Amino acid sequence: MTEDPRGQGDGGESVREVVSILRRGWLTVVAVGVLVGLLALGYSLIQTPEYQATATLYVTSGADDNSQTAYQGSLASQQRVTSYTKLVDSDAVLQQAISDGGLKLSVSDAKSKLAATTTTDTVLLNIIATDSSRATASNLANAVAQSMTSYVARLETPSGGGRPLAKLTVVTPASAGDKAVTPKTTRNVALGVVVGLLIGLLGVLARARFSNKVESESDFGAISDTPVLGAIPADDLLKKKGLIDFKGGATPAAEAFRKVRTNLTFASVDRPPKIILVSSPIAVEGKTTTAMNLAAALVEAGRRVVLVDADLRRPQVDQRSGLLGHIGFTNSLRGDGELADLVQPSTVEGLWVLASGPQPPNPAELLGSKRAGTALTELAASFDYVIVDSAPVLPVTDAAVLAQWVDGVLIVARAGATKIGDLTDAYEQLSGSGTPIIGFVLTETTATKGRYGYYAVNPTKKKSFFGRNRAPKAIEDVLEPRRDDDR
């Protein structure tokens, strides 16, 4: 058992894995970004526009009789201006401003609309008023500025009388502009899109990091070093018909099964497997579809192939291929007939099918019997490949029992559905039989648009692959052992 590649690995592999994750989840990232951007737009549109007016006052301290007193006065002004910002929203200043300005506001309302700022090392005080009405904003800022000048004058006048020690002078009266300061729709939408993209990005990465399901070919590294022979993209036509029209052109699904076929020939160069068991951890993960189309792909390469339906509990091959299901493998296992009488020609020229036969009460015992091994060996003597579709591994022991009679096992998993824990358990159970695990096949993956564009199908040259068989040879001739010069 190797380390989970999603937890460790060299930098290059990690980068490639992240890129692969983002390639699969880019649509989610974009969708979240657009959604949050739209929410930000909606929020901005329902906000009431507000306008801002700013009055600027100059703080003067002491007399400017000479340079020394002028410098000291400047320092005193800088020290005072910070304190004056605290006075802007004081009750005394606001009550006088509301009274003198004739404003229809309460003190608390005026406080919520005001702000005071100053710039470091300056003697300028800014009084900022914000309101949905331009006139109210301007009047409030100017009224507070006037109130501050008189209030500071009273505060800075010595108790014994005389000139104030500091004063405020309005240098720029407030005037609200025509453009609203809030809401900042463009900024809000842009910020929303950026935040949404980040949320989507983190969500996709987190889902991939903590997901317990197989999502891509790289996830099989958590199970073993056994290679992935191919990834089969989702195909609606494949789901309906079960078999691909390999004569109809290079569709993504057809090319994927051709890749599995090619990789299969290199899986074991010293001892090429002839009897291949196809199974999956649980049901509905694409094992039967994989077995049928792998067999058809091998036929396309000029091989004679027999497909054996050894799923004696829920057989599917006969239903998908339109053959007789009540005549087949179990008849041979019970000694009710010879293989030559039980194997049926399919609609795919060169592909023969041994259906499951009558459903037995003891599938595991039948599949573990020597008769099962003998039957598969006899088929292997007459065909180039024997593809065996079995029951899922985890619910029943049929696949593990049957594995002792085959040359290798293909394990099928479904992207986004098969749990890594289930795949690990299935791999360990099948490995316990001593039969080599040839590789994995991942089904229901997302095909990249345009990937097979160079090999596009020409509709004018397309021929039907189904129902175009010539009359099949006598079954006895097909089941004759192959000679070396037939290869």
N, C-alpha and C positions, 0 to 999 in steps of 0.2 A: 504494500500500500504506500503510495507516495503522498507527499504533502499537497494540500489543496493549493492549486496554482493561484487562486484568488487571494491567498494570504501571503504567499512568498513567491519569489522568482527574481530573475535578473531584471535590470532596468528595461532592456529592450522588450522582453516578453510582457512586462507590466504595461509599457506604453502601447504595445500592440493590442493588448487585452482591453485597455481603456478605449482605444480607438474603435475596436470592434463593438464594444458596449454602446458607445455613442452613435455608431453607424446604425445599430439596431434600434436605438431609442431616440434618434434625432427628432422624430415626429412628435413624440411626447414632450420633449424639451421645447420645441417651437410652439406646441399647443398651449403649454402652461404659460409661456412668455406672452402669447397673444391674449390669453384669458386674463392674466393680471393686468396687461396693458389696457384692455377693454374695461376692466373694473376701475382702473385709475381714471379713464376717460369718463365713465359714468359718474364717478364721485366728483370730478371737476365740474361736470355739466350741471349737477344739482346744487352746487355751491352758489351763494349770492355774491356777485362781484363786489369787491371793496376797493376804495380809493384811499390814497395816502397824501397827506399834506405835512410839510416840515417847515417849522420856523427856526431860524438860527439866531442866537443871542451871543453877544460879546461880553466877557467878564472883565471888568476893570477894577484894580485895587490900588489905593494910595494915590499920591500926586506924582506928576512927571516933571518935578523941578530940576532934577539933574539925572545923569546916567545911573548913579548909584541907587537912587530911590526908584528910578524906573525899573531897574533890574529886580530890586526887591519886590516891587509891586507886581511884576510879571510872575515871580515865583509864588506870591501870595494868591494871585488869580488862579494859577494852575492848581494850587492846593484847594481853593474854594470851589472850583468848577465841579469837582467830583461830588462834593456835598450838595451842590445845587441840584444835581440830577435826582437826588433823593427827595427834594422838595416838590418836584413837578407834580406828583400825584398825591401830595398831602391834602388833607381835608380843607385846611385854611386857604390854600391856593385855588383849589378846585371850586370851593363855594363862592369865592370872589369872582372867578372866571365865569361860572355859570350865571351869576347874578348880573355882572357887568355886560356879558355877551348876549344875554337874553336867550340862553340855550335851554331847550326842553329836554334836559338830561338830569339824571340823578347823579350823585357823587360816585356811586359804585359803577354806574354805566360809563361815566367819564374816565374812571380809572382803567376800566377794561379796554378803552380805546386809545390810551396814551402810552407813550414810551419816551424815554429820554436817553440820549447818548452823548458821549464826548470822545474826542480823539486825544490819545496820549500826547503830552507835551504841547498841548494847545490850550487856548482859553475860550474855545467855542463850545456852546451848549446847544444841542439840537433837540427840539421838542417835536415829536412825531405823533400825529393823530390819524387814525384809520377808521373809516366808516363806509357804509354802503352808499352814502350820499356825499358827493364831492363838496357841496356847500357846507355840510355839517363838519366834515373833516377839516376844511380850511378855517371855519369859524372857531372850532374848538382849539386848534393849535394856536391861532392868533390871540384868542381870549386868554389862554393859559400863559402865553408869552407876556402879555401885558400884566397879568396878575403877578407873574414872577418878578417883573421889574419893580413893581410897587412893594411887593412883599419883602424882597431882598433889601430894598432901600430902607424899610423900617427895621429890619433885623440888623443891618450894618450901621445904623445911626447910633453913636455913643449915647449912653443914658444921660450924660450931662449936656447933650445937644451938640450941634456942629454938623460938619459934612459927613455923609456916610463913608465908611472905610472901604466899601466896594459897591459897585453898581452893575446892573445888567442893561445892555442896549440891544434892541432888536435891529439886526443888520440885514436880515432877509425875512420878510413876512411870508407866511404860509400860503400856498396856492396849490390845490390838488390838480393833478394832471388828468388828461382825458382817458388815459389807459389805466385799467384796473390793475392793482398789484397782486390781487388774489381773485380767483384761483390761477395758478400758473399751469395751464392745461398742457402745454407742450412739454414742460419739464416733468409734470406728473406722469404723463403717458410714457415718456422716455424712461423715466425711473421705474415705472411699473413693468415695462417690457424687460428691462435689465434684471430687475429683481425676480420676475417670473422665469426668465431664462436660467438664472442661478438656481432657483428653487427646482425647476425641472431637471437641470443638470445634476444637482445633488440627489434628487429623487431617483433618477435613473441609475446613478452610480451606487446609491445605497441599496436599491432593489437588487441590483446585480450582485452586490457584495454580500448581502444577507439572505438572498433567495435560496431556498432549499430545492429548487427545481433546475433541471438541465435547460440552459438557454442557448448555448452555442457549443461548437466542437471543442473549445478549450476547456469546458467543464468536465469532460471525460478524464482529464488529467488527474482529477481528484480520486478517480477509481483505480486506474492502473496506467501502465505505459502502452497498453494495447491500442493500436491505431484506429482512427476513425476512417472507415472506408468511403464514406460519403454522407452528404447532407441533402435530403430530398425536400425541395420546396413544396409548399402547400399548392394543391392543384384541384380545383373543383371537379374537373372532368375525371381526374384520377379517382376521386371519391365516388363518383357515380358509376363509372364503368369498371373500376378495379384494375384494368390493364391499360397500359399506354400503347398508343399506335406508333411503334418505333419506325414504321415505314412512312409516317406522315411528316417527318422533319425533325429538326433539333429543337424541341421544346425544352424549357428548363428542367422539367421533371425527367424527360427522356435522357438528357445529357447527364443528369445526376445519377441515374441508374447505370448509364454507360461507364461513368467514373467508378461506381461500385464494382462493376464487372472487371474493369481494368485493374483496380487495386486488388481485387480478389486473386487475380492471376499472379500477383507479386507477393501475396501474403505469406506463402510458404513455397519457396522455389525448390527446395530439396525434396519436399513431399507435398505436392499440390493436393489439396482436399477435393475429393469427388462427392462425398456424402456430406452435405452441409445442413446443419440444423439452424432454423431461424426461430427465435423466440424473443420475448420481451418480459420485463418485470411484472407488469399487470396487463389487463385487457385494454383494448382500444388505443394502442400505441403504434399501430401500423405494421405489425409483424406479417400478417397475411398479405397485405398489399405489397410489402417489400419482397416477400418470398415469390409471389406471382410475377412481379415485374423484373426481379433479378433473373428468374428462370427465362422470361421472354427476352431479356437483354442478352443472355448467354446464347439463346437460339439465334438471335440476330447475328451473332459472331460466328455462326456456322456450327454450333455445338448441338448435339442431341441431348435433350434434357427431359427428365421426368419430375413432375412436381407431386410430392406425396403429402396428402392432408392427414397429419398425425395428431391433429387437435380433435380427439375423440369425444370431447365434452361439448364444444361449441364449434363444429366445423363450418367453414365459410367458403372454401375453395369451390365446391360444387355449385353453390348458389351464385357466386360471382362469375363463374365460367359457363353456367348453363348446362352442367353435366349431371349425370345420375349420381346422387349422393348415397343411395342405399346399397350400392355395389362398390366395394373397395378394400381398403387396408384391413379392416377387421375380419372380412371374409377370409383373407389369406392367413391371418394370425390364428383363426379358429380352424383352419384346414378345410374351408368350404369351397375353395377354388384355387386355380393356378393364377399366377400373376399375369400370364398371357391373356387370360380371360377377363381380368379385372381392370387392367390399364385402359384408359379411354383417350382417344385423340381429342385435342382441344381445337378451338378455332384458330389458334396460332400454329402455323405449319412448322413442324419439328418439335413442338412442345406436347408432351403426353402428361396425363394426369391420373394419379391413383387416388381416388376420392377416399373419404374416411370409412364409408361402409356403415352398417347398422351400429347404432350407439350401444356400447357394451356397459355392463354394470361395474366392471373392474378395469378401467382404462390403464391405470399404472401397472397392474400385473401383466396385462397383455403387452404393453410397450417394453417392459423389462424382460420379457421372455426371449429365449434364443430364437424363436420363430421370427421375431421382429428383426433381430440382427441378420438372420439368414435372408429374409426378404429384401432388406436394404442392400446387402452384399450382392444378391442376384441382380437387382436393378442396376447397381454400379457396374456390373460386368457387361451390361447391354447399353448403357447410356454414358455419355461423357460426364454428366453431372446429375446428382440426385439432390434436389432441394426439398427439405422436409420442413413443413409448417407445423409447429407444435403448440401446445397450450402455454399460457403464460407461466413464468417460473414460480412466482411467489404464492399464488392461490393454491396450486396443486404441485405434486412432485413429478408429473408426467415428463416434463422437459428434462429434468435432471436424470431421470431413469433412462430416457431415450438417448441421452447424450453419449452413453457408453458405446453405442453402435455406429456413431458417426465419426467423420474425420475432423470436423471442426464446427464451431458454433459462431453464429452471428447474433449479436444482441441488439435489438431495436429499441430506441427511446424516442419519445415525442417531445419536441421543443416546447417549453413552457408548461408541460404537463407532468412529465416523469420526474419523480422526486429523486434527488441524489442518493438519499438513504435507501430507497427501493432498488435503485440501479446497483448500488454497492452490494446489497444482499443478494440480488440475482446473480451478479458476477461471481460472488464467493460460492454460491450454491453450484453453479455450473462449473466453476473451476475445480470443485471438489470431486467431480466425476473423472478427472484426469484427462478429459478431452480438451485440446487447445481452443482457446477463445481466439477466433480469427480476427475479429474486429467489431467495431460498433457502427451502427447506421442511425443517423438522426433524421427524423421525419418532421413534416409540418414546419419547416423553417421558412423564413421570409426571403423570397427571391429578390435579388437586386435588379431593378428595372434596367433593361438595356444590356444586361450582361451577355445575353445570347443573340444580340441583334445581328451579328455578322452571319449567323447561321439561321436566318429567318426562313420560315416555311414559305415555299412558293405554292400558293393555292392551286394554280393551274396544273401543277405536276403531282399534286397529292393524290395518293391512291389509298383505298380502304385496306386496312390491315386485317380486318375481321371478316370472316366468311369467304375468304378467297383461297382456301386450301384446295389442292387437288385431292382426289380420292386417296386416303391414306393407304400405305402399304399394309400388307397382312401383319397383324400384331406379332405373329411368331417371327417374322423377318426382322422386325424392329428389335425384338428382345434377344436376338442372337448375340452372343458375346462379340465385342468389338475386337477386330484384329489390329495389330500394330500399324499396318499400312493404311488403316482407316483414318488415322489421326491427321 
